[in-house]
Structures are given as C-alpha cells and as structure tokens.
C-alpha cells in the first residue's frame, strides 16, 4: 500500500496539498445522523470485519481495505470514493473495529493468533499456565469473564484516547508531502530488510508496490490480493492435508453439514459474480435487439 501511494504521488502532476489549520471541534457531532443514514454499511462492515479478523494473519488493516472496496462496489456514488467520502470511511471504520474483536475468536477458542496482539496475549496465557482452547472456558471461566470485562473497559477508555490521538495525528497533515513520502519510503525499506536481513525482501516489496500501483490504476482492489498472499500458504497446506486424508476425494468437503455449508458458500463466491455478469450481458443483448 505504501509504495503504491508513493508512486501515485510521484506521478501526480497536480498534487493536492492538504493543510489543515482549523481546530478540531466536537468529534461526536453528527454521529447519530451518520448511523441512521448508513445502517447497512455499518452492519456490513461489522460482519465482514469480524469474519476477516477471525482469519489467522488477516488484521484490521486488511479488513478495512476489503470493506472499503465492497462499499465502493455497492455504493450509489462510487465516483466520490478516494476523496474522503464518508460512506467508505463509515464502513471501513466499522470493519477495522470489529476485526480487532474477531481476532480473539481463534485466539481463545483454538489458540491460533489472529494478529500480533493476540499472539502476545496467547504467550502471556501460556506463561500463566492457561492454555488457550476449549478447556480455557471450562477450567478457568473466571479468567474469561475477566477478559470480557477488560474488553468493556478498553472500549470505554478508547473514546477519550481516540479523541486525543486525533488531535495529535492532525499535526501529520501539516508536514509537506515532499518530506513525508521519503520518510515513509525509508521506513518501508528498513522494515522489509529487517525481516530476514536480505535485500531480496526489499526487492519483493518494491515489485509488489509497483504491481499494486498498476492494479489500483486499473480499478483492481489490492486488499484481496494481499489477503491471498497472507493466507495462501496456510490454505494450500490444509488443502493438501485434507486431500491426503480423503484419498483425493473432493466430495469430502461436502460430507458434513458445516463443511457442506462452507463449501457451498465458497463456490457461490467463486461462480456467482461470473453468473451475474453473464446474465447482465444477456439482458443487454436482449435489450439491444
């Protein structure tokens, strides 16, 4: 995302400098009006964010980008997206918040971290002789209730902390982009190199950033591609394991009710867009004749 944004700024012949000097007023003003205006977007963002957050390795950022693309796809005003349109912000913000909660589902139930935060918490639980998993709910229910209570307290504290962070983050908008973009580029290069201490990772990052720029320039959302890269290896390993256990029979994915439901949903996600596109083409041909 960062590299593609840097390239977009570099090729922009008329960059718009966003210098904000106005004081921040009441950040809660208009909150209820937005809730009544975009209830579908809020519910859809919460649902998609929770599902994506429950996937191991897929964090809140991925959820926000995917729901932003979904919101743009179903919006009546898609041309306004990319200009700070509130509809996209509402849905992606809802997904961002719900994904953080969804990450706790695999962490507490299966002991699989959904993001970096839950990975740290799982380590702490093991240090306290509390093994994450189904037994955590039966052997130590009081500890789970304490975790739920901390969730409530954290959300209450997040309101004043979030307001304070908005005031601090506003100062970033005053930094000229000619200064900000090179700094972001430096952090990207250092971060990519620090993973394995090899320049190959930096090359991969640059190539992926260039590819992301061309994808976005042609209307392709980048977030699903990144989600595929993150979860592709895990999906392939589990698919091979399942095929070995079922002696290569694909029908094993549909033998149980839950598996059959998930399999049907997966097939619908794959083929329904193709079917709908074909139906629209046929409808257009009939209308033309």
C-alpha positions as CSV (number, residue, x, y, z in Angstrom):
1,X,0.0,0.0,0.0
2,X,2.7,2.5,1.0
3,X,4.8,2.0,-2.2
4,X,1.8,2.3,-4.5
5,X,0.8,5.5,-2.7
6,X,4.3,7.0,-3.1
7,X,4.3,6.2,-6.8
8,X,0.9,7.7,-7.2
9,X,2.1,10.9,-5.6
10,X,5.2,10.9,-7.7
11,X,3.3,10.6,-11.0
12,X,0.6,13.1,-9.9
13,X,1.2,16.3,-11.9
14,X,-1.2,18.3,-9.8
15,X,-0.8,17.1,-6.2
16,X,-3.3,18.5,-3.7
17,X,-1.7,19.8,-0.6
18,X,-4.0,19.1,2.4
19,X,-3.0,21.7,5.0
20,X,-5.5,21.8,7.9
21,X,-5.4,24.7,10.2
22,X,-8.9,24.6,11.6
23,X,-9.3,23.5,15.3
24,X,-10.9,20.2,15.9
25,X,-14.4,20.7,17.3
26,X,-16.8,18.1,18.6
27,X,-15.9,14.8,17.0
28,X,-19.2,13.2,18.1
29,X,-21.3,15.8,16.3
30,X,-23.4,14.1,13.6
31,X,-22.6,10.6,14.8
32,X,-26.3,9.6,15.2
33,X,-27.1,11.2,11.8
34,X,-24.5,9.0,10.1
35,X,-25.7,5.9,11.9
36,X,-29.2,6.5,10.6
37,X,-28.0,7.3,7.1
38,X,-25.7,4.3,6.7
39,X,-27.1,1.5,8.8
40,X,-26.5,-1.1,6.0
41,X,-22.8,-0.1,5.6
42,X,-22.2,-0.2,9.4
43,X,-23.7,-3.7,9.7
44,X,-22.0,-5.0,6.6
45,X,-18.7,-3.6,7.8
46,X,-19.1,-5.2,11.2
47,X,-20.0,-8.6,9.7
48,X,-17.1,-8.6,7.2
49,X,-14.6,-7.2,9.7
50,X,-15.5,-9.9,12.2
51,X,-15.1,-12.7,9.7
52,X,-11.8,-11.4,8.3
53,X,-10.5,-10.7,11.8
54,X,-11.1,-14.3,12.7
55,X,-8.8,-15.4,9.9
56,X,-5.3,-16.0,11.2
57,X,-2.9,-13.4,9.9
58,X,-5.5,-11.1,8.5
59,X,-5.6,-8.0,10.6
60,X,-7.8,-4.9,10.9
61,X,-6.0,-3.2,8.0
62,X,-6.9,-5.9,5.6
63,X,-10.5,-5.9,6.8
64,X,-10.7,-2.1,6.3
65,X,-9.3,-2.2,2.8
66,X,-11.6,-5.1,1.7
67,X,-14.7,-3.4,3.1
68,X,-13.7,-0.2,1.5
69,X,-13.7,-2.0,-1.9
70,X,-17.0,-3.6,-1.1
71,X,-18.5,-0.3,-0.1
72,X,-17.3,1.3,-3.3
73,X,-18.7,-1.6,-5.4
74,X,-22.2,-1.3,-3.9
75,X,-22.3,2.5,-3.5
76,X,-24.7,4.7,-5.5
77,X,-21.9,7.3,-5.6
78,X,-18.7,5.3,-6.4
79,X,-17.1,8.3,-8.1
80,X,-16.8,10.0,-4.7
81,X,-14.6,7.3,-3.2
82,X,-11.0,8.4,-2.9
83,X,-12.0,11.9,-2.0
84,X,-12.8,11.3,1.7
85,X,-16.4,10.2,1.0
86,X,-17.9,9.5,4.4
87,X,-19.7,6.3,3.2
88,X,-16.4,4.5,2.6
89,X,-15.0,5.8,5.9
90,X,-18.0,4.6,7.9
91,X,-17.9,1.0,6.5
92,X,-14.1,0.6,6.6
93,X,-14.0,2.1,10.2
94,X,-16.7,-0.4,11.3
95,X,-14.7,-3.3,9.8
96,X,-11.5,-2.0,11.4
97,X,-13.0,-2.0,14.9
98,X,-14.9,-5.3,14.5
99,X,-11.8,-7.1,13.1
100,X,-9.9,-6.5,16.3
101,X,-12.7,-8.3,18.2
102,X,-12.9,-11.1,15.7
103,X,-9.2,-11.8,16.1
104,X,-10.0,-13.1,19.6
105,X,-12.2,-15.9,18.3
106,X,-9.4,-18.2,17.0
107,X,-7.1,-17.0,19.8
108,X,-9.2,-18.0,22.7
109,X,-11.1,-21.0,21.1
110,X,-8.2,-22.6,19.2
111,X,-5.1,-20.9,20.4
112,X,-4.4,-19.6,17.0
113,X,-3.4,-15.9,16.9
114,X,-5.5,-13.7,14.7
115,X,-3.0,-10.8,14.8
116,X,0.2,-9.7,16.5
117,X,-1.7,-8.5,19.6
118,X,-3.5,-11.9,20.2
119,X,-0.2,-13.6,19.6
120,X,1.3,-11.7,22.5
121,X,-1.7,-12.5,24.7
122,X,-1.5,-16.2,23.9
123,X,2.1,-16.2,25.1
124,X,1.1,-14.5,28.3
125,X,-1.7,-17.1,28.9
126,X,0.8,-19.9,28.5
127,X,3.1,-18.2,31.0
128,X,0.2,-18.1,33.4
129,X,-0.5,-21.9,32.8
130,X,-3.7,-21.0,31.0
131,X,-3.7,-23.0,27.7
132,X,-5.9,-21.3,25.1
133,X,-8.5,-23.6,23.7
134,X,-11.9,-25.1,24.7
135,X,-10.6,-26.1,28.1
136,X,-9.9,-22.4,28.9
137,X,-13.7,-21.8,29.1
138,X,-14.4,-24.9,31.3
139,X,-11.4,-24.9,33.6
140,X,-10.9,-21.2,34.1
141,X,-14.2,-19.5,33.3
142,X,-13.5,-16.7,35.8
143,X,-10.5,-15.7,33.7
144,X,-12.6,-15.5,30.6
145,X,-15.0,-13.2,32.4
146,X,-12.1,-11.0,33.4
147,X,-11.1,-10.8,29.7
148,X,-14.6,-9.8,28.7
149,X,-14.6,-7.1,31.4
150,X,-11.3,-5.8,30.1
151,X,-12.8,-5.5,26.7
152,X,-15.6,-3.3,28.0
153,X,-13.1,-1.1,30.0
154,X,-10.8,-0.9,27.0
155,X,-13.7,0.4,24.7
156,X,-14.6,3.0,27.3
157,X,-11.0,4.2,27.6
158,X,-10.7,4.2,23.8
159,X,-13.1,7.1,23.4
160,X,-11.0,9.8,25.2
161,X,-7.8,8.2,23.9
162,X,-9.1,8.3,20.4
163,X,-10.1,11.9,20.6
164,X,-6.6,12.8,21.9
165,X,-4.9,10.8,19.1
166,X,-7.0,12.7,16.5
167,X,-5.6,15.9,17.8
168,X,-2.1,14.6,17.7
169,X,-2.4,12.9,14.4
170,X,-3.7,16.1,12.8
171,X,-0.1,17.5,13.0
172,X,1.0,15.0,10.4
173,X,-1.2,16.8,7.8
174,X,1.0,19.9,8.2
175,X,4.1,18.0,7.1
176,X,4.8,18.7,3.4
177,X,4.4,15.6,1.3
178,X,7.9,16.2,-0.3
179,X,9.2,15.4,3.2
180,X,6.7,12.8,4.3
181,X,6.9,10.5,1.3
182,X,10.7,10.0,1.5
183,X,10.4,9.2,5.2
184,X,7.7,6.6,4.6
185,X,9.8,5.1,1.8
186,X,12.8,4.9,4.3
187,X,10.6,3.1,6.9
188,X,9.3,0.7,4.2
189,X,12.8,-0.3,3.0
190,X,14.2,-0.7,6.6
191,X,11.2,-2.7,7.7
192,X,11.4,-5.0,4.7
193,X,15.1,-5.5,5.1
194,X,14.8,-6.2,8.9
195,X,12.5,-9.2,8.4
196,X,15.3,-11.6,7.1
197,X,18.2,-9.1,6.7
198,X,18.3,-9.7,3.0
199,X,17.9,-7.2,0.1
200,X,15.7,-9.8,-1.7
201,X,12.8,-8.8,0.6
202,X,13.3,-5.2,-0.3
203,X,13.1,-6.1,-4.0
204,X,9.9,-8.1,-3.4
205,X,8.4,-5.1,-1.6
206,X,9.3,-2.7,-4.4
207,X,8.0,-5.1,-7.1
208,X,4.8,-5.7,-5.2
209,X,4.3,-2.0,-4.7
210,X,4.7,-1.3,-8.4
211,X,2.2,-4.1,-9.2
212,X,-0.2,-2.7,-6.7
213,X,0.0,0.7,-8.3
214,X,-0.9,-0.7,-11.7
215,X,-3.7,-2.8,-10.2
216,X,-5.2,0.2,-8.4
217,X,-4.8,2.4,-11.5
218,X,-6.9,-0.1,-13.5
219,X,-9.6,-0.5,-10.9
220,X,-8.5,-3.7,-9.2
221,X,-8.7,-3.7,-5.4
222,X,-5.3,-4.6,-3.8
223,X,-6.6,-5.9,-0.4
224,X,-7.9,-9.2,-1.7
225,X,-4.6,-9.9,-3.4
226,X,-2.7,-9.2,-0.1
227,X,-5.1,-11.4,1.8
228,X,-4.4,-14.2,-0.7
229,X,-0.7,-13.8,-0.2
230,X,-1.0,-13.9,3.6
231,X,-3.4,-16.9,3.8
232,X,-2.3,-18.7,0.6
233,X,0.4,-20.8,2.2
234,X,-1.9,-21.9,5.1
235,X,-4.7,-22.6,2.7
236,X,-2.5,-24.8,0.5
237,X,-1.1,-26.8,3.4
238,X,-4.5,-27.5,4.8
239,X,-6.0,-28.4,1.4
240,X,-3.2,-30.9,0.8
241,X,-3.7,-32.4,4.3
242,X,-7.4,-32.7,3.6
243,X,-6.9,-34.3,0.2
244,X,-4.5,-36.9,1.8
245,X,-7.0,-37.8,4.5
246,X,-9.8,-38.2,2.0
247,X,-7.8,-40.2,-0.6
248,X,-8.1,-37.4,-3.1
249,X,-11.9,-37.2,-3.0
250,X,-13.2,-33.6,-3.3
251,X,-16.6,-34.8,-2.0
252,X,-15.1,-35.0,1.5
253,X,-15.6,-31.2,1.7
254,X,-19.3,-31.7,1.5
255,X,-20.0,-34.8,3.6
256,X,-20.7,-32.9,6.9
257,X,-23.3,-30.2,7.3
258,X,-20.9,-27.4,8.4
259,X,-18.4,-28.3,5.8
260,X,-21.1,-28.5,3.1
261,X,-22.4,-25.1,4.1
262,X,-18.9,-23.5,3.9
263,X,-18.2,-25.3,0.7
264,X,-21.4,-24.0,-0.9
265,X,-20.6,-20.5,0.2
266,X,-17.1,-20.8,-1.2
267,X,-18.5,-22.0,-4.6
268,X,-21.0,-19.2,-4.6
269,X,-18.3,-16.6,-4.0
270,X,-16.3,-18.0,-6.9
271,X,-19.1,-18.5,-9.5
272,X,-21.9,-16.1,-8.6
273,X,-20.1,-13.0,-9.9
274,X,-19.4,-14.8,-13.2
275,X,-23.1,-15.9,-13.4
276,X,-24.4,-12.4,-12.6
277,X,-22.1,-10.8,-15.2
278,X,-23.3,-13.3,-17.8
279,X,-26.9,-12.6,-17.0
280,X,-26.3,-8.8,-17.3
281,X,-24.7,-9.4,-20.7
282,X,-27.6,-11.5,-21.9
283,X,-30.0,-8.8,-20.7
284,X,-28.1,-6.2,-22.5
285,X,-28.2,-8.2,-25.7
286,X,-31.9,-8.7,-25.5
287,X,-32.5,-5.0,-24.8
288,X,-30.4,-4.1,-27.8
289,X,-32.4,-6.4,-30.1
